[in-house]
Amino acid sequence: MRMYPIIVILLFIIACPVSALETDGKNLPHVVILGTGGTIAGTAPSSAELVEYTTANLSVDQLVTSVPELSTYATLTAEQICNIDSREMTPAIWLTLSQRVNDVLADPTVDGVVITHGTDTLEETAYFLNLVIKSEKPVVITGSMRPATALSADGPLNLMNAVRLAGDPDAKGRGVLICLNNEINGARDTTKTSTEMVETFRSPDFGLLGYYQNGKPAFYRESTRCHTASSDFNLTGITTLPRVDIVYAYAGMDTTAIDAFSENKTQGIVFASLGNGGYPQIVRKALLNLSEQGTPVVISSRTGTGITIPGDALLISGDTLNPQKARILLMVALTQTRDPETIRKMFEEY
């Protein structure tokens, strides 16, 4: 007998959109699920196919309906923000998403938000939201490393854990959380570390915030840096984010990339340095020139862990942020100020 792809089964069980069928569980938390696409919404022609698949092929309503157990843990509302491969994520979508999350969390009937997302840029979206969301209510981002049609697909369990976490009072006030593979990570410190493994998200310097065990979160640490309700960043009325570019250091590099970004009116540079803030002498002059001309330069590291210490006082340490996270903080900082000392303090606080 022919085995139909799992996607066919998923489509057969969809009677009507979840957004039109909000569950009515008494005493259950109200969780809003915002879909953005990604592998968790991806499909392949075969259940054995884990690499060659189409991302963002299912709607958030379809994802939620395919996991009927969700309705036993929360009253659900689903909404599609976008449906894209996360490699197509942009600052414009971040602004739309953050505004929607803030609006949803301002509703007193809502207890938490889950965002489904592709894993390639998930950490960046999570950190951006960590800086600009104005609520202590849980915001949980989840995704998957395998498409929805795969054998042993990880998306359904990740989604269920994310919904339960978003509705759990113990998750309040902990910043934006990343929940995959039964692990709970903080938005600031977490990065994708593997191209294929389900345990891809890691916090190399500080470790997990906790685990999801037997239906309950077990927290062991928390982030001490400013986030969400304690953040001073306010993007109300902001329609575009400042352009910030990343320059990656390597042996034998010259100033070509720095010059090109400067000529194209970059408003800030993050330099992914060699080791502990190191850069060749040929690059040093170009970075200092930018800084002296009023373009802030933040020094991160390509190593993946550790605090960076720039060799020149004019340059700003990215602290422990990796280059892509340092870029986001600099973008948000530039919506408030161009003063280098104020920006330096922000990198110490966030």
Residue pairs with C-beta under 8 A, 6 or more apart in sequence:
3 47
5 43
5 44
5 45
5 46
5 47
5 149
6 47
6 148
6 149
6 150
6 153
7 43
7 57
7 58
7 148
7 149
10 58
10 62
10 65
10 66
10 148
10 149
11 62
13 65
13 66
14 61
14 62
14 65
14 66
15 21
15 65
17 59
17 61
17 78
18 33
18 60
18 61
18 64
18 65
18 76
18 77
18 78
19 61
19 77
19 78
19 79
22 75
22 76
22 77
23 71
23 74
23 75
23 76
24 75
25 71
25 72
25 74
25 75
28 73
28 74
28 75
28 167
29 73
29 74
29 75
29 111
29 112
29 166
29 167
29 168
30 74
30 75
30 76
30 77
30 109
30 110
30 111
30 167
31 74
31 75
31 76
31 77
31 110
31 111
31 112
31 113
31 114
31 163
31 166
31 167
32 76
32 77
32 78
32 79
32 104
32 110
32 112
32 113
32 114
33 60
33 63
33 64
33 76
33 77
33 78
33 79
33 113
33 114
33 115
33 116
33 159
33 163
34 60
34 78
34 79
34 80
34 81
34 97
34 100
34 101
34 104
34 113
34 114
34 115
34 116
35 41
35 59
35 60
35 63
35 78
35 79
35 80
35 81
35 82
35 83
35 115
35 116
36 81
36 82
36 83
36 84
36 86
36 89
36 93
36 97
36 115
36 116
36 117
36 118
36 125
37 55
37 56
37 82
37 83
37 84
37 85
37 86
37 116
37 117
37 118
38 55
38 56
38 84
38 85
38 86
38 116
38 117
38 118
38 119
38 122
38 143
38 144
39 53
39 55
39 118
39 119
39 143
39 144
39 145
39 146
39 147
39 155
40 63
40 116
40 117
40 118
40 142
40 143
40 144
40 148
40 155
40 158
40 159
41 55
41 56
41 57
41 58
41 59
41 60
41 62
41 63
41 83
41 116
41 148
42 53
42 54
42 55
42 56
42 57
42 58
42 147
42 148
42 149
43 53
43 54
43 57
43 58
43 147
43 148
43 149
44 50
44 52
44 53
44 54
44 147
44 149
44 150
46 149
47 149
47 150
47 151
48 150
48 151
49 147
49 149
49 150
50 146
50 147
50 150
50 196
51 196
53 147
53 149
53 150
54 147
55 84
55 85
55 86
55 118
55 147
56 83
56 84
56 85
56 118
58 66
58 148
59 80
59 83
60 78
60 79
60 80
60 116
61 78
61 80
63 78
63 116
63 148
63 155
63 159
64 70
64 76
64 78
64 159
66 148
66 156
67 156
67 159
67 160
69 160
70 76
70 159
70 160
70 163
73 160
73 163
73 164
73 167
74 111
74 163
74 164
74 166
74 167
76 163
79 100
81 93
81 96
81 97
81 100
81 115
82 93
82 96
84 93
84 118
85 118
85 120
86 117
86 118
86 119
86 120
86 121
86 122
86 125
86 143
87 118
87 120
87 121
89 118
89 121
89 124
89 125
91 240
91 241
91 331
92 240
94 125
94 128
94 129
94 241
95 235
95 238
95 239
95 240
95 241
97 115
97 125
97 129
98 128
98 129
98 132
98 133
98 235
99 235
101 113
101 115
101 129
101 133
101 139
102 132
102 133
102 134
102 135
104 110
104 113
105 113
105 133
105 134
105 135
105 137
105 139
106 135
110 137
111 137
111 138
111 166
111 167
112 137
112 138
112 139
112 140
112 165
112 166
112 167
112 168
112 171
113 137
113 138
113 139
113 140
113 166
114 140
114 141
114 142
114 159
114 162
114 163
114 166
115 125
115 129
115 139
115 140
115 141
115 142
116 142
116 143
116 159
117 125
117 141
117 142
117 143
118 143
119 143
119 144
119 145
119 180
119 192
119 200
119 201
120 192
122 141
122 143
122 178
122 192
122 201
123 178
123 187
123 190
123 191
123 192
123 201
123 324
123 325
124 324
124 325
124 328
125 141
126 141
126 176
126 178
126 187
126 190
127 176
127 187
127 188
127 325
127 328
127 329
128 328
128 332
129 139
129 141
129 176
129 187
130 175
130 176
130 186
130 187
130 188
130 227
130 228
130 231
131 227
131 231
131 233
131 328
131 329
131 332
131 350
132 231
132 233
132 234
132 235
132 332
133 139
133 176
133 228
133 229
133 231
134 228
134 229
134 231
134 234
135 228
135 229
136 172
136 173
136 228
136 229
137 172
138 165
138 166
138 167
138 168
138 171
138 172
138 174
138 177
139 166
139 176
139 177
139 228
140 162
140 163
140 165
140 166
140 171
140 176
140 177
140 178
140 179
141 162
141 176
141 177
141 178
141 179
141 187
142 158
142 159
142 161
142 162
142 178
142 179
142 180
143 155
143 158
143 180
144 153
144 154
144 155
144 158
144 180
144 198
145 154
145 180
145 196
145 197
145 198
145 200
146 152
146 153
146 154
146 155
146 198
147 153
147 155
148 155
148 156
154 180
154 181
154 198
157 182
158 179
158 180
158 181
161 179
161 182
161 212
162 179
164 212
164 215
165 171
165 177
165 179
165 184
165 212
165 217
168 216
168 217
170 216
170 217
170 219
171 177
171 217
173 228
173 229
174 186
174 209
174 219
174 222
174 223
175 186
175 187
175 188
175 223
175 227
175 228
176 186
176 187
176 227
176 228
177 184
177 185
177 186
177 187
177 209
178 184
178 185
178 186
178 187
178 190
178 201
179 185
179 212
180 198
180 200
180 201
181 198
181 199
181 200
181 201
182 211
182 212
182 213
183 199
183 201
183 208
183 210
183 211
183 212
184 208
184 209
184 210
184 211
184 212
184 217
184 219
185 201
185 202
185 203
185 208
185 209
186 203
186 209
186 222
186 223
187 227
188 223
188 225
188 227
188 321
188 325
188 350
189 203
189 204
189 205
189 206
189 223
189 320
190 201
190 202
190 203
191 201
191 202
191 203
191 204
191 304
191 322
191 325
192 200
192 201
193 200
193 201
193 202
193 204
194 200
203 209
204 304
204 305
205 305
205 306
205 320
206 221
207 221
208 220
208 221
209 219
209 220
209 221
209 222
209 223
210 217
210 218
210 219
210 220
210 221
211 217
211 218
212 218
225 349
225 350
226 232
226 349
226 350
227 350
231 350
232 336
233 332
233 333
233 335
233 336
235 332
235 335
238 335
241 331
241 332
241 334
241 335
242 267
242 268
242 331
242 334
242 335
243 265
243 266
243 267
243 268
244 266
244 267
244 268
244 269
244 270
244 327
244 330
244 331
244 334
245 261
245 266
245 268
245 269
245 270
245 327
246 269
246 270
246 271
246 272
246 323
246 324
246 327
247 257
247 258
247 261
247 269
247 270
247 271
247 272
248 257
248 272
248 302
248 323
249 271
249 272
249 273
249 274
249 278
249 279
249 280
249 283
249 302
253 280
253 282
253 283
254 282
254 283
255 282
255 283
255 285
255 286
258 269
258 283
258 286
258 287
258 290
259 286
261 269
262 290
262 295
266 295
267 295
267 334
268 295
268 296
268 297
268 298
268 327
268 330
268 331
268 334
269 287
269 290
269 295
269 296
269 297
269 298
270 297
270 298
270 299
270 300
270 318
270 323
270 326
270 327
270 330
271 279
271 283
271 287
271 297
271 298
271 299
271 300
271 315
272 300
272 301
272 302
272 323
273 279
273 299
273 300
273 301
273 302
273 308
273 310
274 301
274 302
275 301
275 303
276 301
276 306
276 307
276 308
276 309
277 299
277 301
277 308
277 309
277 310
277 311
277 315
277 317
278 311
279 287
279 299
279 311
284 311
284 312
287 297
287 312
287 315
288 312
288 314
288 315
290 297
291 297
291 314
291 315
291 340
292 314
294 338
296 316
296 330
296 334
296 338
296 340
296 343
297 314
297 315
297 316
298 315
298 316
298 317
298 318
298 326
298 330
298 343
298 347
299 308
299 310
299 315
299 316
299 317
299 318
300 308
300 318
300 321
300 322
300 323
300 326
301 308
301 318
301 322
301 323
302 323
304 322
305 320
306 320
307 317
307 319
307 320
308 317
308 318
308 319
309 317
310 316
310 317
314 340
316 340
316 343
316 344
316 347
317 344
317 347
318 326
318 347
319 347
319 348
321 329
321 347
326 347
329 346
329 347
329 350
330 343
333 342
333 343
333 346
334 343
336 342
337 343
